[in-house]
Amino acid sequence: MKAKIIITPKKAVFDPQGKTVQNALEHMGHTGIQGVHVGKYIEIDLEDGDQEAARKKIDEACHKFLSNPVIEEYQLEIE
């Protein structure tokens, strides 16, 4: 199994990396960009087994270690 995690800043949190990328894209002539959010993508290889148990385990890791729940949100997918 594989866990795929996408971590991004919450919409209400200022994202300086995203703003820098947005400014650079506009400077390069790309128009119409309303916002850019820079995040993290993590893949974790898991032993085959109970998918629901794996989801709970990785969800806990995301909440306690991989993301900062105060300023970030995450999406978790188990394949």
CORVEN-V391820 format. One record per backbone hydrogen bond with DSSP energy under -0.5 kcal/mol. NH is the residue of the N-H (numbers start at 1). CO is the residue of the C=O. If there is no record, write none. Layout:
NH:CO / NH:CO
//
This chain:
3:44 / 4:77 / 5:42 / 6:75 / 7:5 / 7:40 / 8:73 / 10:71 / 13:10 / 16:14 / 19:15 / 20:16 / 21:17 / 22:18 / 23:19 / 24:20 / 25:21 / 26:22 / 27:23 / 28:24 / 29:26 / 30:25 / 31:29 / 34:32 / 40:7 / 42:5 / 44:3 / 46:1 / 51:49 / 54:50 / 55:51 / 56:52 / 57:53 / 58:54 / 59:55 / 60:56 / 61:57 / 62:58 / 63:59 / 64:60 / 65:61 / 66:61 / 67:62 / 69:63 / 69:67 / 71:68 / 72:68 / 73:8 / 75:6 / 77:4 / 79:2
//
